Amino acid sequence: MINKIGQVMIYVNDQEAVAKFWTEKVGFVIKSENAAGAPERWIEIAPNNDAVTTFVLQDKVAVAKAQPEMNLGTPSILLFGDNLDAMYEDFKAKGVTVGALVDVPGMGRVFNFADPENNYFAILQK
């Protein structure tokens, strides 16, 4: 039986730039990584060091070469957060591409944002 989600792989073209985006603009931390320039480079990021579920930034080109049958599209990921108004304004001030901050009946307030490679993610405050 599955009891938790461990890691979500996000396939990107520029791991360093995307990691910098997540740490400097979104506030995530780098939990672990292997050496820069490694043939199968990966960078594990999370909202904080205690987070159980993490994102692993994988090199899209290397993965496509090793496993050409894989779907390398970005999954739809919904993050949860507090104080969405402040977060929304902070993202805009940092130059992050954001969608409208909206109320979704039955769910809560939400907005989406894009990383430097135009992969979109959403943040929901219930």
Backbone as ProteinMPNN parsed JSONL, in Angstrom:
{"seq_chain_A": "MINKIGQVMIYVNDQEAVAKFWTEKVGFVIKSENAAGAPERWIEIAPNNDAVTTFVLQDKVAVAKAQPEMNLGTPSILLFGDNLDAMYEDFKAKGVTVGALVDVPGMGRVFNFADPENNYFAILQK", "coords_chain_A": {"N_chain_A": [[0.836, -1.174, 0.0], [0.545, 2.207, -0.818], [1.804, 4.934, 1.045], [2.552, 7.603, 1.15], [3.517, 10.515, -0.767], [6.588, 10.738, -2.245], [8.63, 11.994, -4.018], [8.454, 14.371, -6.664], [9.17, 14.446, -9.973], [10.545, 16.936, -11.97], [11.116, 17.876, -15.14], [13.558, 19.724, -16.688], [15.194, 22.23, -18.741], [17.303, 23.883, -17.939], [18.723, 23.316, -15.166], [20.103, 24.704, -13.112], [19.223, 27.398, -13.348], [16.472, 27.076, -12.924], [16.458, 25.979, -10.342], [17.529, 28.144, -8.956], [15.473, 29.998, -9.343], [13.37, 28.75, -7.836], [14.504, 28.766, -5.259], [15.306, 31.459, -4.75], [13.121, 33.093, -5.529], [10.718, 31.788, -4.893], [11.174, 30.716, -2.417], [11.959, 28.185, -1.641], [14.122, 25.49, -0.459], [17.283, 23.94, -1.153], [17.483, 20.599, -0.789], [19.102, 18.414, -1.353], [21.667, 17.434, -3.697], [23.43, 16.266, -6.594], [26.761, 16.348, -7.966], [27.507, 19.27, -9.869], [27.5, 19.153, -13.368], [27.527, 16.414, -13.467], [26.734, 13.375, -15.19], [24.078, 12.498, -14.882], [22.632, 14.668, -13.615], [20.912, 16.005, -10.806], [18.705, 17.953, -8.762], [17.371, 18.333, -5.667], [14.595, 19.883, -4.282], [12.586, 21.701, -1.877], [9.824, 23.038, 0.092], [10.798, 23.475, 2.664], [13.375, 22.25, 4.911], [12.295, 20.161, 6.369], [10.28, 19.058, 4.902], [8.384, 16.371, 3.578], [7.568, 15.546, 1.031], [9.164, 16.19, -2.007], [10.467, 18.15, -4.78], [12.243, 17.069, -7.605], [14.595, 18.298, -9.665], [15.258, 17.438, -12.829], [17.457, 16.818, -15.575], [16.179, 17.479, -18.6], [17.053, 16.83, -21.234], [19.006, 14.826, -20.828], [17.463, 12.818, -19.592], [15.599, 12.287, -21.621], [17.276, 11.236, -23.53], [18.193, 8.902, -22.258], [15.795, 7.567, -21.71], [13.77, 7.498, -24.014], [11.021, 7.054, -24.32], [9.654, 8.227, -22.262], [7.261, 10.512, -20.857], [7.908, 13.799, -20.685], [6.649, 16.057, -19.893], [5.553, 18.759, -17.767], [3.998, 18.039, -14.72], [0.666, 18.862, -13.523], [0.697, 20.783, -10.753], [-0.461, 21.493, -7.578], [0.098, 23.643, -5.05], [-0.065, 24.314, -1.516], [-0.635, 27.197, 0.452], [-0.209, 29.915, 2.832], [-1.547, 33.165, 3.594], [-2.066, 34.358, 1.001], [-2.413, 36.82, -0.359], [-0.16, 38.407, 0.356], [1.883, 36.737, -0.586], [1.311, 36.68, -3.31], [1.71, 39.404, -4.024], [4.429, 39.584, -3.359], [5.578, 37.751, -5.185], [4.954, 39.072, -7.604], [6.45, 41.441, -7.215], [8.994, 40.382, -7.355], [9.221, 39.845, -9.987], [8.059, 37.543, -10.978], [6.09, 35.671, -13.232], [2.704, 35.808, -12.904], [-0.651, 34.568, -12.64], [-4.102, 35.653, -12.405], [-5.331, 36.374, -9.123], [-7.716, 34.513, -7.697], [-10.993, 33.572, -6.438], [-12.104, 30.362, -5.905], [-15.047, 28.74, -5.928], [-15.912, 26.558, -3.306], [-13.343, 25.613, -3.07], [-11.229, 27.571, -2.518], [-8.976, 30.41, -2.347], [-6.789, 31.132, -5.071], [-3.832, 31.268, -7.146], [-1.851, 31.169, -10.142], [1.548, 30.559, -11.216], [4.582, 31.015, -13.12], [7.623, 29.286, -13.875], [11.071, 29.978, -14.941], [11.101, 28.573, -17.343], [8.591, 28.58, -18.307], [6.88, 26.709, -17.128], [3.955, 26.013, -15.439], [2.554, 26.457, -12.186], [0.354, 26.158, -9.354], [-0.942, 27.895, -6.492], [-2.797, 27.404, -3.616], [-4.913, 28.744, -1.186], [-6.717, 27.58, 1.385]], "CA_chain_A": [[0.0, 0.0, 0.0], [1.265, 3.485, -0.861], [1.426, 5.702, 2.23], [2.874, 9.019, 1.001], [4.181, 10.901, -2.005], [7.967, 11.03, -1.891], [9.248, 12.993, -4.878], [7.847, 14.682, -7.949], [10.227, 14.797, -10.915], [10.248, 18.027, -12.896], [12.138, 17.82, -16.181], [13.837, 21.097, -17.104], [16.344, 22.413, -19.63], [18.394, 24.546, -17.218], [18.505, 22.995, -13.753], [20.635, 25.747, -12.235], [18.335, 28.559, -13.409], [15.194, 26.727, -12.306], [16.716, 25.866, -8.902], [17.698, 29.519, -8.467], [14.121, 30.556, -9.3], [12.632, 28.181, -6.711], [15.087, 29.153, -3.97], [15.346, 32.903, -4.56], [11.845, 33.774, -5.739], [9.606, 31.081, -4.255], [11.529, 30.494, -1.02], [12.286, 26.786, -1.374], [15.509, 25.189, -0.107], [17.868, 22.766, -1.806], [17.677, 19.556, 0.226], [20.267, 17.629, -1.757], [21.988, 17.482, -5.131], [24.713, 15.655, -6.928], [27.743, 17.316, -8.474], [27.245, 19.984, -11.116], [28.213, 18.531, -14.473], [27.358, 14.954, -13.438], [25.958, 12.952, -16.364], [22.665, 12.434, -14.518], [22.506, 15.727, -12.612], [19.609, 16.237, -10.196], [18.666, 18.893, -7.639], [16.151, 18.097, -4.887], [14.158, 21.106, -3.616], [11.368, 21.56, -1.076], [9.464, 24.281, 0.784], [11.668, 23.594, 3.837], [14.189, 21.041, 5.109], [11.514, 19.097, 7.005], [9.234, 18.592, 3.984], [8.46, 14.96, 3.2], [7.469, 15.488, -0.424], [10.099, 17.122, -2.626], [10.599, 18.188, -6.237], [13.596, 16.789, -8.072], [14.817, 18.9, -10.975], [16.019, 16.514, -13.662], [17.872, 17.326, -16.88], [15.241, 16.969, -19.599], [17.772, 16.252, -22.372], [19.636, 13.572, -20.39], [16.416, 11.816, -19.364], [15.052, 11.932, -22.935], [18.267, 10.387, -24.195], [18.239, 7.613, -21.564], [14.483, 6.924, -21.75], [13.028, 8.29, -25.001], [9.577, 6.812, -24.259], [9.071, 8.943, -21.121], [6.573, 11.787, -21.013], [8.695, 14.758, -19.925], [5.855, 17.247, -19.617], [5.429, 19.128, -16.359], [2.692, 17.68, -14.159], [-0.086, 19.943, -12.882], [0.993, 20.698, -9.33], [-1.148, 22.466, -6.747], [0.753, 23.84, -3.762], [-0.882, 24.99, -0.524], [0.09, 28.263, 1.125], [-0.929, 30.839, 3.695], [-1.396, 34.578, 3.293], [-1.913, 34.42, -0.45], [-2.278, 38.2, -0.838], [1.241, 38.807, 0.517], [2.695, 35.912, -1.482], [1.021, 37.151, -4.665], [2.405, 40.681, -4.204], [5.858, 39.289, -3.317], [5.945, 37.15, -6.467], [4.919, 40.132, -8.62], [7.576, 42.342, -6.967], [10.214, 39.682, -7.759], [9.194, 39.645, -11.434], [7.52, 36.224, -11.334], [4.863, 35.712, -14.018], [1.587, 35.275, -12.121], [-2.006, 34.722, -13.146], [-4.992, 36.381, -11.509], [-5.657, 35.809, -7.813], [-9.169, 34.318, -7.81], [-11.697, 32.707, -5.5], [-12.727, 29.219, -6.563], [-16.078, 28.251, -5.01], [-15.728, 25.21, -2.788], [-11.916, 25.289, -2.915], [-10.518, 28.636, -1.827], [-8.295, 31.396, -3.183], [-5.709, 30.488, -5.82], [-3.226, 31.914, -8.315], [-0.795, 30.347, -10.74], [2.787, 31.264, -11.529], [5.436, 30.285, -14.062], [9.071, 29.294, -13.655], [11.747, 30.583, -16.1], [10.875, 27.794, -18.569], [7.13, 28.657, -18.545], [6.126, 25.639, -16.496], [3.03, 26.671, -14.534], [2.191, 25.825, -10.921], [-0.683, 26.934, -8.684], [-0.911, 27.942, -5.024], [-4.142, 27.502, -3.083], [-5.123, 28.981, 0.253], [-8.073, 27.092, 1.693]], "C_chain_A": [[0.891, 1.251, 0.0], [0.823, 4.318, 0.34], [1.84, 7.171, 2.179], [3.489, 9.259, -0.374], [5.586, 11.341, -1.624], [8.556, 12.161, -2.699], [8.422, 13.163, -6.15], [8.981, 15.14, -8.858], [9.732, 15.905, -11.838], [11.415, 18.082, -13.875], [12.328, 19.213, -16.773], [15.066, 21.141, -18.001], [17.549, 23.002, -18.899], [18.17, 24.381, -15.718], [18.963, 24.11, -12.828], [19.702, 26.958, -12.195], [17.005, 28.266, -12.719], [15.366, 26.569, -10.791], [16.847, 27.25, -8.276], [16.334, 30.209, -8.355], [13.389, 30.068, -8.054], [13.202, 28.63, -5.367], [15.008, 30.663, -3.746], [13.993, 33.586, -4.672], [10.681, 33.11, -5.016], [9.903, 30.8, -2.78], [11.799, 29.051, -0.647], [13.747, 26.665, -0.948], [15.985, 24.017, -0.964], [18.15, 21.751, -0.705], [18.891, 18.703, -0.079], [20.469, 17.787, -3.254], [23.253, 16.689, -5.361], [25.578, 16.708, -7.612], [27.297, 17.962, -9.779], [28.101, 19.354, -12.213], [28.134, 17.021, -14.487], [26.483, 14.543, -14.616], [24.451, 12.859, -16.084], [22.421, 13.396, -13.365], [21.079, 15.815, -12.107], [19.769, 17.196, -9.023], [17.32, 18.69, -6.943], [15.816, 19.356, -4.093], [12.86, 20.853, -2.864], [11.05, 22.898, -0.405], [10.327, 24.54, 2.02], [12.406, 22.277, 4.025], [13.433, 19.879, 5.733], [10.444, 18.509, 6.087], [9.459, 17.14, 3.594], [8.438, 14.812, 1.684], [8.361, 16.566, -1.02], [9.938, 17.106, -4.14], [12.043, 17.833, -6.55], [13.705, 17.335, -9.49], [15.771, 18.013, -11.749], [16.344, 17.184, -14.992], [17.02, 16.673, -17.962], [15.952, 16.262, -20.749], [18.383, 14.901, -21.991], [18.601, 12.468, -20.19], [15.828, 11.359, -20.693], [15.987, 10.999, -23.68], [18.269, 8.976, -23.587], [16.927, 6.841, -21.691], [13.572, 7.687, -22.708], [11.512, 8.112, -24.945], [8.885, 7.597, -23.148], [8.367, 10.22, -21.54], [7.292, 12.792, -20.108], [7.955, 16.062, -19.659], [5.766, 17.506, -18.123], [4.051, 18.738, -15.848], [1.983, 18.92, -13.624], [0.098, 19.774, -11.383], [0.294, 21.84, -8.612], [-0.466, 22.486, -5.388], [-0.229, 24.515, -2.809], [-0.041, 26.046, 0.161], [-0.825, 29.103, 1.987], [-0.656, 32.254, 3.226], [-1.126, 34.809, 1.804], [-1.739, 35.844, -0.979], [-0.821, 38.649, -0.777], [2.138, 38.034, -0.438], [2.529, 36.388, -2.928], [1.783, 38.446, -4.952], [3.922, 40.483, -4.205], [6.331, 38.697, -4.641], [5.988, 38.22, -7.56], [6.12, 41.063, -8.46], [8.904, 41.716, -7.396], [10.249, 39.393, -9.255], [8.717, 38.278, -11.875], [6.244, 36.424, -12.152], [3.756, 35.044, -13.21], [0.283, 35.486, -12.866], [-2.826, 35.496, -12.131], [-5.174, 35.627, -10.197], [-7.176, 35.726, -7.76], [-9.696, 33.446, -6.678], [-12.37, 31.603, -6.297], [-13.757, 28.648, -5.588], [-15.829, 26.791, -4.597], [-14.277, 24.812, -2.576], [-11.2, 26.333, -2.069], [-9.904, 29.606, -2.819], [-7.071, 30.75, -3.817], [-5.126, 31.449, -6.853], [-2.173, 30.968, -8.872], [0.416, 31.224, -11.012], [3.634, 30.386, -12.42], [6.889, 30.373, -13.635], [9.738, 29.881, -14.907], [11.547, 29.828, -17.411], [9.395, 27.719, -18.926], [6.388, 27.397, -18.149], [5.253, 26.315, -15.439], [2.682, 25.8, -13.338], [1.125, 26.701, -10.279], [-0.506, 26.838, -7.177], [-2.326, 28.22, -4.538], [-4.089, 27.802, -1.598], [-6.558, 28.572, 0.534], [-8.711, 27.947, 2.749]], "O_chain_A": [[1.872, 1.323, 0.74], [-0.369, 4.41, 0.632], [1.504, 7.923, 3.094], [3.922, 8.326, -1.05], [5.756, 12.218, -0.777], [8.944, 13.186, -2.138], [7.786, 12.228, -6.635], [9.675, 16.109, -8.551], [8.644, 15.82, -12.408], [12.559, 18.308, -13.481], [11.386, 19.81, -17.295], [15.873, 20.212, -18.019], [18.69, 22.659, -19.207], [17.512, 25.205, -15.083], [18.276, 24.428, -11.857], [19.423, 27.486, -11.118], [16.473, 29.119, -12.009], [14.493, 26.991, -10.033], [16.331, 27.493, -7.185], [16.073, 30.92, -7.384], [12.848, 30.874, -7.298], [12.441, 28.852, -4.426], [14.672, 31.099, -2.645], [13.743, 34.568, -3.973], [9.757, 33.792, -4.574], [8.977, 30.661, -1.98], [11.863, 28.719, 0.537], [14.516, 27.62, -1.062], [15.183, 23.211, -1.435], [18.95, 22.003, 0.196], [19.626, 18.312, 0.828], [19.571, 18.214, -3.98], [24.044, 16.468, -4.444], [25.141, 17.842, -7.805], [26.778, 17.296, -10.675], [29.278, 19.06, -12.005], [28.625, 16.393, -15.425], [25.581, 15.287, -15.002], [23.642, 13.119, -16.974], [22.046, 12.981, -12.268], [20.135, 15.713, -12.89], [20.817, 17.25, -8.379], [16.264, 18.854, -7.553], [16.642, 19.846, -3.323], [12.126, 19.913, -3.168], [11.903, 23.783, -0.34], [10.561, 25.693, 2.383], [12.088, 21.29, 3.362], [13.874, 18.734, 5.64], [9.77, 17.552, 6.467], [10.585, 16.729, 3.315], [9.211, 14.035, 1.122], [8.323, 17.719, -0.591], [9.356, 16.182, -4.71], [12.96, 18.25, -5.842], [13.0, 16.892, -10.397], [16.935, 17.853, -11.382], [15.582, 18.023, -15.472], [17.123, 15.471, -18.21], [15.502, 15.207, -21.196], [18.285, 13.939, -22.753], [18.83, 11.32, -20.57], [15.581, 10.167, -20.878], [15.546, 10.084, -24.376], [18.339, 7.983, -24.31], [16.931, 5.613, -21.77], [12.701, 8.438, -22.27], [10.784, 8.949, -25.479], [7.655, 7.632, -23.095], [8.808, 10.921, -22.451], [7.278, 12.639, -18.887], [8.559, 17.054, -19.25], [5.889, 16.587, -17.313], [3.043, 19.067, -16.473], [2.63, 19.918, -13.307], [-0.29, 18.757, -10.81], [0.435, 23.004, -8.986], [-0.451, 21.487, -4.668], [-1.136, 25.217, -3.257], [1.141, 25.823, 0.426], [-2.049, 29.019, 1.892], [0.337, 32.516, 2.548], [-0.104, 35.373, 1.414], [-1.001, 36.059, -1.941], [-0.302, 39.207, -1.744], [3.051, 38.605, -1.034], [3.505, 36.482, -3.672], [2.424, 38.574, -5.995], [4.627, 41.142, -4.969], [7.372, 39.097, -5.162], [6.933, 38.275, -8.346], [6.745, 41.438, -9.452], [9.837, 42.432, -7.76], [11.19, 38.769, -9.745], [8.94, 37.883, -13.02], [5.409, 37.257, -11.801], [3.85, 33.865, -12.871], [0.125, 36.446, -13.62], [-2.301, 35.944, -11.111], [-5.171, 34.396, -10.169], [-7.854, 36.753, -7.776], [-8.955, 32.692, -6.049], [-13.111, 31.867, -7.244], [-13.387, 28.128, -4.535], [-15.574, 25.923, -5.431], [-14.005, 23.779, -1.964], [-10.633, 26.012, -1.024], [-10.27, 29.619, -3.994], [-6.397, 29.929, -3.195], [-5.821, 32.325, -7.369], [-1.671, 30.088, -8.173], [0.329, 32.452, -11.037], [3.443, 29.171, -12.479], [7.336, 31.39, -13.104], [9.036, 30.248, -15.849], [11.795, 30.381, -18.483], [8.989, 26.896, -19.746], [5.378, 27.049, -18.761], [5.752, 27.101, -14.633], [2.535, 24.583, -13.45], [1.005, 27.876, -10.628], [0.003, 25.847, -6.652], [-2.974, 29.161, -4.996], [-3.321, 27.195, -0.852], [-7.499, 29.148, -0.013], [-9.851, 27.697, 3.141]]}, "name": "protein", "num_of_chains": 1, "seq": "MINKIGQVMIYVNDQEAVAKFWTEKVGFVIKSENAAGAPERWIEIAPNNDAVTTFVLQDKVAVAKAQPEMNLGTPSILLFGDNLDAMYEDFKAKGVTVGALVDVPGMGRVFNFADPENNYFAILQK"}
